[in-house]
Amino acid sequence: MRREFAESKSLKERYESVHEAILDSAYSGLQGMIDNGSAWLMEGALGRAAMRALEAGACVLPPKPGLDYYGTMIPSYEFVKDAVGSPGSVANAEAYEGDDA
């Protein structure tokens, strides 16, 4: 599934494009739990799977920051460096989606 993300210019537009692609992928369930914060409130294996997906670029951070079980802030995609290799960033997810072609 090859999608073109470069057409959108703003970070928010790029986020919306990549988020839509993730929701159409096998990672949609995990992305939903990241978006609503439940990934950080359940058993450790689920949180670790969410973190691995963010690191790989298969998922992105949510649009609004939240808290995990211990009260640690989970940032939104706007609070992390937008670069390939930056877990949860839009650029990292764009690179992952581009590799999916």
C-alpha positions, 0 to 999 in steps of 0.5 A: 500500500503505497501512499503519497504524503509529500503533497500535504504541507502542514504537520497536521495535514501530514499527520491526518494522511499517515493516520488514515493509512495506519487505520487502513492497515493491520495496525489499526487496533493498536493505533486506536489504543494509542489514540485513546490512551488504553495502550498505556493503561493495560498489561505491560506486553501491550504497552511494549508492543505499542512502543515497538510500533511507534519506534518502527513507524507503524503507528504515530503518537496521538493528536493530544497528550495523555498520561500512562498508568504511572502518571507519566506524560505521553506526548502528542505527535506535535511534541516530538521531533519530526524526523525519521527515527524519532518514535511516534513522529509523523516523518517516521510513520511516513518512512515506514509507509513508504517502505511498505510499497 
